[in-house]
Amino acid sequence: MNTVFFDLDGTLLDSQNGIAESIQSALAGLGYPPATAEQLQSCFGPPIRDSFARLMDSKEVPLIEDAVTRFRQHYLQQGIRNYVVYPGIREVLKQLANAGLRLRVLTVKPQPQAEWLLQDARLANLFDGIHGSELSGGKSDKTEHLGELIRHHPRPYSIHWMVGDRASDIQAARAHGLNSVAVSWGYGETDELNSANSDYLINEPAVLIDLLIKSLPA
């Protein structure tokens, strides 16, 4: 069965505001100035520890872990609820699932948070698997995580797909021979997506219907 791996933040859900407010809360709690809009933009997609290391210009593990703890406290209490499902996504996922495609989520967001969001958004039942990172930071490398997952899927891997809004999604797909689809409605900048060398770059979710269903064997 052909599998489609979807990124979560910036691809299925617009969770930018909730993540941003929780980052700012963590920085303020540690006495750091607020992040600029440009700095925040670079935080949507990468592992949160990498983002705080950049924002605080620090490699001190205890400091970074303190920031992550503060971020998660705020995010779980308030920020996680500040999201919307991108227009058209729900309908597209239903059609893809009904066509016989196996849908999975692959995200650097911690597993419990990813599961909560998809349940709350009433999307979880459309996916055969939700694959997030560990709270300790494990499984935050999307290329490595995809490699672990794809080993259990039929070959050739070119029958499977990765859909995401950042270069890291496309790089993960290319590393393992999957088809890659970059989406422009998320957090990736135009230059980032153009230079990622995805197989496809699309501007609206509905394009996925023809693109992915046509890939199914006759």
Buried (B, 14 or more C-beta within 10 A) or exposed (E): EBBBBBBBBBBBBBBBEBBBBBBBBBBEBEEBEBBEEEBBBBBBBBBBBBBBBBBBEBEEEEBBBBBBEBBBBBBBEEBBEBBEBBEBBBEBBBBBBEEEBBBBBBBBBBBEBBBBBBEEBEBBEBBEEBBBBEEEBEBBBBBEBBEEBBEEBEEEBEBBBBBBBBBBBBBBBBBBEBBBBBBEBBBBEEEBBEEBEBBBBBEEBBBBBEBBBEBEEE
